[in-house]
Amino acid sequence: MGTNGGEGFEAFQVMFSPRSVAVVGASTQGGKVGNFVLRSALLSGVDKVYPVHAGGAEEILGRRAYPSIEAIPDDAVDLFLFAVPQQHILKSFEAAVAKGAAEPSSSRPDSARRAKKDVAISNA
């Protein structure tokens, strides 16, 4: 068992040292979770941070905001952080996967299917 080789390690590298982060549900309001998550992402030193705000904000905390995940110009977003209401999480997750995000446990398809099913059940 290697200490820093293989596919599993690379997945952790992207998750813990991303070059780009999309904050889905970024908020213009200081007391909201989406604003806190965005501020944290900006303070983390990540190269590119993409606020996603479906409400139409053009800019949040000095960064251009995007109306949807699909509108993000970067096709290689390393990490998606979700701060959206429960009823929107599955749709947001699916859009992130369509944009190229790795599904949970993508090397184990059963785990990814279970994760999607669990999200769907929690939204019922």
TORMARDREN-193938 format. One line per field, with one value per atom (N, C-alpha, C): chain; x, y, z. Coordinates in steps of 0.1 Angstrom, whole numbers. Layout:
N
unit = (A, ...) .
c1 = (X, ...) .
c2 = (Y, ...) .
c3 = (Z, ...) .
***
This chain:
124
unit = (A, A, A, A, A, A, A, A, A, A, A, A, A, A, A, A, A, A, A, A, A, A, A, A, A, A, A, A, A, A, A, A, A, A, A, A, A, A, A, A, A, A, A, A, A, A, A, A, A, A, A, A, A, A, A, A, A, A, A, A, A, A, A, A, A, A, A, A, A, A, A, A, A, A, A, A, A, A, A, A, A, A, A, A, A, A, A, A, A, A, A, A, A, A, A, A, A, A, A, A, A, A, A, A, A, A, A, A, A, A, A, A, A, A, A, A, A, A, A, A, A, A, A, A, A, A, A, A, A, A, A, A, A, A, A, A, A, A, A, A, A, A, A, A, A, A, A, A, A, A, A, A, A, A, A, A, A, A, A, A, A, A, A, A, A, A, A, A, A, A, A, A, A, A, A, A, A, A, A, A, A, A, A, A, A, A, A, A, A, A, A, A, A, A, A, A, A, A, A, A, A, A, A, A, A, A, A, A, A, A, A, A, A, A, A, A, A, A, A, A, A, A, A, A, A, A, A, A, A, A, A, A, A, A, A, A, A, A, A, A, A, A, A, A, A, A, A, A, A, A, A, A, A, A, A, A, A, A, A, A, A, A, A, A, A, A, A, A, A, A, A, A, A, A, A, A, A, A, A, A, A, A, A, A, A, A, A, A, A, A, A, A, A, A, A, A, A, A, A, A, A, A, A, A, A, A, A, A, A, A, A, A, A, A, A, A, A, A, A, A, A, A, A, A, A, A, A, A, A, A, A, A, A, A, A, A, A, A, A, A, A, A, A, A, A, A, A, A, A, A, A, A, A, A, A, A, A, A, A, A, A, A, A, A, A, A, A, A, A, A, A, A) .
c1 = (8, 0, 9, 8, 16, 11, 20, 15, 10, 15, 10, 9, 4, 3, -11, -14, -26, -38, -48, -60, -67, -67, -73, -67, -54, -46, -49, -49, -52, -66, -76, -89, -89, -81, -79, -72, -62, -54, -64, -72, -82, -91, -96, -105, -99, -87, -81, -71, -68, -59, -65, -77, -83, -77, -76, -72, -84, -96, -108, -120, -128, -139, -152, -163, -176, -184, -189, -197, -212, -219, -233, -242, -249, -257, -250, -240, -233, -244, -242, -252, -246, -254, -250, -251, -258, -262, -251, -245, -235, -238, -250, -253, -257, -257, -262, -250, -253, -243, -236, -243, -237, -227, -228, -218, -206, -209, -198, -189, -196, -188, -180, -186, -178, -166, -168, -157, -146, -150, -140, -132, -139, -132, -123, -127, -118, -106, -108, -96, -87, -91, -83, -71, -71, -60, -62, -74, -76, -75, -69, -67, -80, -90, -102, -114, -123, -135, -146, -156, -168, -181, -186, -198, -210, -219, -231, -243, -250, -262, -273, -283, -294, -303, -302, -310, -306, -296, -292, -282, -275, -265, -253, -248, -237, -224, -223, -210, -213, -204, -205, -191, -189, -176, -165, -168, -158, -155, -163, -161, -173, -171, -182, -190, -204, -213, -219, -222, -228, -242, -251, -265, -267, -258, -259, -246, -245, -233, -229, -238, -235, -229, -231, -226, -211, -206, -192, -183, -174, -166, -155, -151, -141, -147, -142, -147, -140, -131, -123, -124, -136, -138, -134, -125, -120, -130, -137, -145, -157, -169, -181, -186, -189, -194, -208, -217, -232, -237, -244, -251, -265, -272, -285, -296, -308, -319, -320, -324, -325, -332, -342, -350, -343, -332, -324, -311, -307, -294, -292, -302, -301, -299, -307, -305, -291, -287, -274, -262, -264, -254, -253, -265, -265, -259, -261, -255, -240, -235, -221, -214, -221, -216, -216, -226, -227, -215, -211, -201, -187, -186, -174, -169, -177, -173, -173, -164, -163, -175, -182, -192, -186, -193, -188, -184, -172, -167, -169, -165, -167, -160, -150, -143, -151, -162, -171, -185, -190, -203, -214, -214, -225, -226, -214, -214, -220, -216, -222, -237, -242, -256, -263, -257, -263, -263, -253, -252, -263, -265, -276, -290, -292, -304, -306, -296, -297, -301, -296, -299, -314, -318, -332, -342, -338, -347, -348, -337, -337, -345, -347, -355, -369, -373, -387, -396) .
c2 = (-12, 0, 12, 21, 33, 44, 53, 64, 76, 78, 89, 86, 74, 71, 65, 65, 59, 69, 63, 71, 77, 69, 74, 86, 86, 98, 110, 109, 120, 126, 118, 123, 131, 127, 134, 147, 147, 159, 170, 166, 176, 181, 172, 176, 186, 183, 190, 202, 201, 212, 215, 220, 223, 236, 236, 249, 258, 252, 259, 254, 263, 259, 267, 260, 267, 266, 278, 278, 280, 269, 269, 273, 284, 289, 301, 307, 318, 329, 336, 346, 360, 370, 384, 389, 381, 385, 380, 388, 385, 374, 373, 363, 349, 347, 335, 325, 312, 302, 303, 306, 307, 318, 329, 339, 335, 328, 323, 313, 304, 294, 301, 311, 318, 326, 333, 340, 330, 318, 308, 303, 301, 297, 308, 320, 331, 333, 330, 331, 319, 309, 296, 297, 307, 308, 300, 295, 288, 297, 293, 301, 307, 299, 304, 300, 310, 308, 313, 304, 308, 308, 320, 321, 318, 309, 306, 311, 320, 326, 327, 318, 317, 329, 338, 350, 361, 360, 371, 381, 379, 388, 387, 399, 399, 397, 401, 401, 398, 390, 388, 388, 396, 397, 400, 408, 412, 402, 391, 381, 381, 379, 378, 366, 367, 356, 350, 337, 330, 326, 326, 323, 308, 300, 285, 279, 266, 258, 258, 256, 255, 268, 279, 292, 294, 286, 288, 285, 294, 292, 281, 277, 267, 253, 245, 231, 222, 227, 218, 224, 225, 229, 217, 219, 208, 205, 215, 212, 220, 214, 221, 221, 233, 234, 238, 231, 234, 241, 252, 259, 263, 253, 255, 248, 252, 245, 231, 222, 208, 204, 211, 207, 210, 217, 220, 212, 204, 198, 188, 179, 169, 175, 185, 192, 198, 205, 211, 200, 189, 178, 173, 171, 166, 175, 188, 198, 198, 197, 196, 184, 173, 160, 162, 169, 171, 181, 190, 199, 192, 180, 173, 169, 173, 169, 154, 149, 135, 131, 121, 116, 110, 110, 104, 89, 85, 72, 67, 76, 73, 60, 56, 43, 32, 34, 24, 28, 24, 28, 26, 15, 12, 23, 28, 39, 51, 55, 67, 66, 54, 53, 54, 48, 49, 63, 71, 85, 93, 91, 98, 94, 81, 76, 82, 83, 89, 103, 111, 125, 126, 117, 117, 114, 105, 101, 112, 119, 130, 142, 143, 154, 150, 138, 134, 140) .
c3 = (0, 0, 0, -11, -12, -3, 0, 8, 0, -12, -20, -35, -38, -52, -55, -68, -72, -73, -79, -81, -69, -58, -46, -40, -41, -36, -44, -57, -66, -63, -60, -56, -43, -34, -21, -24, -33, -36, -41, -50, -56, -46, -37, -27, -16, -12, -2, -6, -19, -25, -39, -39, -53, -59, -72, -79, -82, -82, -85, -77, -72, -64, -69, -70, -73, -60, -56, -44, -49, -49, -54, -43, -45, -34, -27, -33, -28, -25, -14, -10, -9, -12, -11, 3, 12, 25, 35, 43, 52, 62, 67, 77, 72, 59, 53, 51, 52, 50, 37, 26, 13, 12, 20, 21, 29, 40, 48, 40, 33, 25, 14, 8, -2, 4, 15, 21, 25, 30, 34, 22, 11, -2, -6, -6, -10, -1, 12, 21, 21, 14, 14, 5, -4, -13, -26, -28, -41, -53, -64, -75, -81, -83, -89, -80, -77, -70, -78, -80, -88, -80, -76, -69, -78, -75, -83, -75, -81, -74, -84, -82, -91, -91, -81, -79, -88, -95, -105, -101, -89, -85, -95, -99, -109, -102, -90, -83, -68, -62, -47, -42, -32, -25, -35, -45, -55, -66, -66, -77, -86, -99, -108, -104, -103, -99, -112, -112, -123, -119, -129, -126, -124, -129, -128, -129, -126, -127, -142, -151, -165, -170, -164, -169, -165, -156, -152, -164, -168, -180, -179, -167, -165, -165, -174, -175, -166, -158, -149, -135, -129, -116, -107, -98, -89, -78, -72, -61, -61, -58, -57, -43, -37, -24, -25, -18, -20, -7, -9, 2, -3, -8, -13, -5, -6, 2, -2, 7, 5, -8, -12, -24, -37, -36, -48, -49, -39, -39, -50, -52, -62, -76, -79, -92, -93, -83, -83, -84, -77, -78, -92, -98, -112, -122, -120, -128, -126, -114, -112, -118, -118, -124, -139, -145, -159, -163, -154, -157, -156, -151, -150, -136, -126, -113, -111, -104, -101, -91, -94, -85, -72, -61, -49, -52, -48, -50, -64, -74, -88, -92, -84, -88, -83, -75, -71, -74, -86, -91, -81, -74, -64, -54, -49, -39, -44, -57, -63, -65, -69, -70, -57, -47, -33, -28, -31, -27, -34, -46, -53, -48, -45, -39, -26, -17, -4, -5, -14, -16, -21, -30, -35, -23, -15, -4, 6, 9, 19, 14, 0, -5, -6, -3, -5, 6) .
***
